[in-house]
Amino acid sequence: GTTRHYKFDIKLQNVTRLCQTKSIVTVNGQIPGPRIIAREGDRLVIKVVNHVQHNITIHWHGVRQLRSGWADGPAYITQCPIQTGQVYVYNFTLTGQRGTLFWHAHISWLRATLYGPLVILPKRHASYPFPQPEKEVPIIFGEWWKVDTEKMINQAMSTGSAPNLSDAFTINGLPGPLHNCSAKDTFKLKVKPGKTYLLRLINAALNDELFFSIANHTLTVVEADAVYVKPFKTHTVLITPGQTTNVLLRTKSKSPNATFIMAARPYATGPATFDNTTATGLLEYENPSVSKAKNKNKKLQLLKPVLPQFNDTSFATKFSNKIRSLNSAKFPAKVPKTVDRRFFFTVGLGIIQCSQNQTCPNNTMVAASINNVSFVQPSTALLQAHFFNKSKGVYTTDFPANPLVKFNYTGNPPNNIMMNTGTKVVVLPFNASVELVLQDTSIIGAESHPLHLHGFNFFVLAQGFGNFDPKKDPAKFNLVDPAERNTIGVPSGGWVAIRFLADNPGVWFMHCHLEVHTSWGLKMAWVVQDGKGPKQKLPPPPSDLPKC
Ligand code: C2O
């Protein structure tokens, strides 16, 4: 592979959206940030220079980081933040992966403006398992707030209140014409008739799963989370924060007298209100026939897509079930066939006691947890503590493998819903095969949670509604062609079962990719021990690794 160098200057930039100008934190002054394009097997060397008054880290979402955990990026998990004026070089190899991923800030809510595509092309001369597209187009969804998101989340966390909803969703940084002053802030995709385009869809939004559709066009899903899938056709794609989906768009054989709207809007299941706005962009054909002189007075028709209802869980479930590994001879699904460690984790929202530095009404606030443990961010990085055998006072290894109190998870909440807090991890021996059932709870209300695992891809064996039944449900597990991915929506009022092989030594974060839930504590970490072999150990950290 080649070594590719990038420089990320973290700096402020004035940006105008929705009739207002504000100063935002950017990479190189751009929003979305720069596209990283590499090939499978390449090494990426990305020098991040922090020129702003915020602590920064960058995460390469979905990159496996085989024995390069020091470059993974979640703040206080694998590294201390890059402070003002400091530099850190992320250095890692893209091993055994190709497809669409993305990068984003992994500290506080800076992902709101620090995000961009990370495209891994197949090795030179290797082809796609589908027709070579005319053109490849990254389409990255984001969210825009008129307020300063860092001030907003800091205030929300210190008062126990919920942060503001965003003012718009964006397509490649642009909200589109349904919003005030945004007609010129509209993403336009220009296409030729009779061609195939590869759209690399990425959901970098902070707090919403999104439906995406293009009027009068069918999309063929060919890849999810940088893994090829069995192609299937759909009019709408559901994509959670943290997920990426490649779709083929086949354009009409002749340029129609129309412009087609593409739209992204939330899939929302929770009891809380959600940002019920729609981001739109345009699909425009080159040389539509009306531009010819005799049709001068005819206007192009503007066609709108029909999206599912905001709470269409039935669509969400069907869509998620359709995603199956391609599992061809060339791209086999390597599902672990045996299990060394079994875990059952409840995920959901609950109530927590306020700490001294907070001022909350009734002294309680909403929090989120896994197995009733609301994760407390340590003040130094877990990976350093683990590597240098200094875990004492940083983390404990007693993260529960099962809920401490069993209850009817999807039924009425039990009386005592108070959560615990702690910086607890699960320790796994090298190469352990892990089976994990993630069970949604409805203590405050059933809600879909997009769970993301760092350092691994996992296989999605099955999902269902109600409480997972350990006697009956394992019979439904798909061990042949399950989806292989890094982020999965735990169904609202249901469960999902996954498996992964712990073949990557280090400390790996797992969390809900809805930023508000991460802030509330819906996160934990796995510590994977070194193996015996030379290629089974985490090397020491680079000399420029930031200190806390
Ligand atoms: Cu895309 Cu831990 O995140």
Boltz pocket constraint, residues with backbone or C-beta under 6 A from the ligand:
constraints:
  - pocket:
      binder: B
      contacts: [[A, 59], [A, 61], [A, 74], [A, 104], [A, 106], [A, 242], [A, 452], [A, 454], [A, 509], [A, 511], [A, 513]]
      max_distance: 6.0
